[in-house]
Amino acid sequence: MPRPHRRPAHAGSWYEDDGTRLASQIENWIGAVPTPRGAHARAIISPHAGYSYCGHVMAHAYKQINPERVSRVFILGPSHHYYTRRCCLSPASSYDTPLGSVSIALDIYQELQATGQFDVIDIDVDEAEHSLELQMGYLAHIMRGRQFQLVPIMVGSLTPEREAAYGRLLAGYLDDPSNVFIISSDFCHWGSRFSYTFNDSSKGPIYKAIEWLDTQGMDIIEQGDPKAFTEYLRRYGNTICGRHPISVFLNMVRSCRTKFEINFENYDQSARVATFRDSSVSYAAAIVTAAAQS
């Protein structure tokens, strides 16, 4: 049975479905980012909300990727609607976007399936999930004109032990300098509609307390310590929707031969929360580069 193409199911609502307008938007956001620091990003953390909310933040991560050095792109995103305790692979042969189609690396999929640790989701489950698709507009734009393949992985609700196991399993792919990893995650979802209203009045207005909370998490991620990140989540319950992909990635970094540096480049919130009637979602962009050899 032939594999289907995955449709860009959220185009026209979460982001532009017209390729020309989408490319222009992305180019404007990327153009507003200062010149990158020089080192090629081997991985990034990027938000996955509607582009009108977080497109400017995503640009700070994607601008650091050198497309000339990329053969494959792994995307690790959380599952918002489909409950699973494992990681899952797409049934599709490609992801279609308003900027063209990107083929899935079926040889890598075969290697992952051979481990017995990955399930294959149905196409309707794949198309309902936005965390992977929302990376595709930016990815297709920065890689335009270059051949590359995609390895989308939907990360379920994992225990710390399973996060460590998947991290060890995927570490070798991160060691390969021709691969890039995109970790898809928004940060704090604050408000009664998210059942999360953390506040510390000593930090000032509520939005400043949210920023403080997110900054604690970002600082721990920069340290590359998966156990400290798990403890942070346990202590504060921060509603970081990509916490499992991030934890898998931190375990990958711990298991790699390559030494990496993680740096957050930009942070923003969808709204400045002032009262408990308000709500917001936080967005952060990080780049991961190979550490300079001494």
GIRA-V897053 format. One record per run of one state. SS is the DSSP state (a for helix, b for strand, c for the rest). FROM is the first residue (numbers start at 1). TO is the last residue. Records with the same first field share a line. If there is no record, write none. Layout:
SS = FROM-TO + FROM-TO
//
This chain:
c = 1-4 + 7-10 + 12-14 + 16-18 + 32-42 + 47-50 + 63-66 + 70-71 + 79-86 + 90-93 + 98-99 + 105-105 + 115-117 + 121-122 + 129-129 + 134-135 + 143-148 + 156-159 + 176-178 + 185-188 + 195-195 + 197-200 + 204-205 + 224-225 + 237-242 + 256-259 + 270-279 + 291-294
b = 5-6 + 11-11 + 15-15 + 43-46 + 72-78 + 87-89 + 94-97 + 100-104 + 118-120 + 149-155 + 179-184 + 189-191 + 196-196 + 260-269 + 280-290
a = 19-31 + 51-62 + 67-69 + 106-114 + 123-128 + 130-133 + 136-142 + 160-175 + 192-194 + 201-203 + 206-223 + 226-236 + 243-255
//
